[in-house]
């Protein structure tokens, strides 16, 4: 099955039995296996309730998409290809709409701009990684200049 790279998500056992004799004719185990490398989970903060999410309204889905693209430091690099994929997902005809949405997220403190194409998501809102590493990501986010 492939060791640590794969994860069994479903197993079923099917037996064929001859009811006149009680003999088991066949015994089959079937498993569905997925790669651990394709599986991702995102966390969003509910510790202080969900009031932080109210100003974001329709921007939450964009934050979720950015979280998918984020690396281990909660930084997302928006290449031309990624920007096009995001625009296609939302049905935006040009990247100006994406740039405007990113500006709103920055003003709401959901993102910080690191460089022209690099942004860090606020780990107090969306974060991927271990709970132990979250504090250092929050510190990194807070050290970046807003705007």
JOHU-V960091 format. One record per residue. N is the residue number from 1. SS is DSSP state (h for helix, s for strand, l for the rest). NEAR is the number of other C-alpha atoms within 12 Angstrom. Layout:
BEGIN
n->N ss->SS near->NEAR
n->N ss->SS near->NEAR
END
This chain:
BEGIN
n->1 ss->l near->13
n->2 ss->l near->11
n->3 ss->h near->11
n->4 ss->h near->12
n->5 ss->h near->14
n->6 ss->s near->17
n->7 ss->s near->19
n->8 ss->s near->18
n->9 ss->s near->14
n->10 ss->s near->12
n->11 ss->s near->13
n->12 ss->s near->13
n->13 ss->s near->12
n->14 ss->s near->14
n->15 ss->s near->16
n->16 ss->s near->14
n->17 ss->s near->14
n->18 ss->s near->11
n->19 ss->l near->10
n->20 ss->l near->8
n->21 ss->l near->8
n->22 ss->l near->11
n->23 ss->s near->12
n->24 ss->s near->14
n->25 ss->s near->14
n->26 ss->s near->13
n->27 ss->s near->13
n->28 ss->s near->14
n->29 ss->s near->13
n->30 ss->s near->15
n->31 ss->s near->16
n->32 ss->s near->14
n->33 ss->s near->19
n->34 ss->s near->18
n->35 ss->s near->17
n->36 ss->h near->16
n->37 ss->h near->11
n->38 ss->h near->12
n->39 ss->l near->14
n->40 ss->l near->17
n->41 ss->l near->17
n->42 ss->l near->25
n->43 ss->s near->23
n->44 ss->s near->27
n->45 ss->l near->20
n->46 ss->l near->13
n->47 ss->l near->11
n->48 ss->l near->11
n->49 ss->l near->12
n->50 ss->l near->16
n->51 ss->h near->13
n->52 ss->h near->21
n->53 ss->h near->24
n->54 ss->h near->13
n->55 ss->h near->16
n->56 ss->h near->25
n->57 ss->h near->17
n->58 ss->h near->15
n->59 ss->h near->25
n->60 ss->h near->27
n->61 ss->h near->19
n->62 ss->h near->31
n->63 ss->h near->40
n->64 ss->h near->28
n->65 ss->h near->24
n->66 ss->h near->36
n->67 ss->h near->35
n->68 ss->h near->29
n->69 ss->h near->31
n->70 ss->l near->30
n->71 ss->l near->22
n->72 ss->l near->22
n->73 ss->l near->29
n->74 ss->l near->40
n->75 ss->s near->33
n->76 ss->s near->33
n->77 ss->s near->26
n->78 ss->l near->31
n->79 ss->l near->17
n->80 ss->h near->16
n->81 ss->h near->14
n->82 ss->h near->22
n->83 ss->h near->31
n->84 ss->h near->21
n->85 ss->h near->22
n->86 ss->h near->31
n->87 ss->h near->24
n->88 ss->h near->16
n->89 ss->h near->17
n->90 ss->h near->20
n->91 ss->l near->14
n->92 ss->l near->18
n->93 ss->l near->15
n->94 ss->l near->18
n->95 ss->h near->24
n->96 ss->h near->15
n->97 ss->h near->20
n->98 ss->h near->29
n->99 ss->h near->23
n->100 ss->h near->17
n->101 ss->h near->29
n->102 ss->h near->35
n->103 ss->h near->21
n->104 ss->h near->25
n->105 ss->h near->33
n->106 ss->h near->27
n->107 ss->h near->18
n->108 ss->l near->25
n->109 ss->l near->30
n->110 ss->l near->39
n->111 ss->s near->42
n->112 ss->s near->33
n->113 ss->s near->31
n->114 ss->l near->23
n->115 ss->l near->17
n->116 ss->l near->16
n->117 ss->l near->19
n->118 ss->s near->25
n->119 ss->s near->37
n->120 ss->s near->46
n->121 ss->s near->44
n->122 ss->l near->43
n->123 ss->l near->37
n->124 ss->l near->32
n->125 ss->l near->36
n->126 ss->s near->38
n->127 ss->s near->41
n->128 ss->l near->33
n->129 ss->l near->24
n->130 ss->l near->17
n->131 ss->h near->17
n->132 ss->h near->11
n->133 ss->h near->17
n->134 ss->h near->25
n->135 ss->h near->18
n->136 ss->h near->21
n->137 ss->h near->29
n->138 ss->h near->27
n->139 ss->h near->17
n->140 ss->h near->22
n->141 ss->h near->31
n->142 ss->h near->21
n->143 ss->h near->15
n->144 ss->l near->22
n->145 ss->l near->16
n->146 ss->l near->20
n->147 ss->l near->20
END
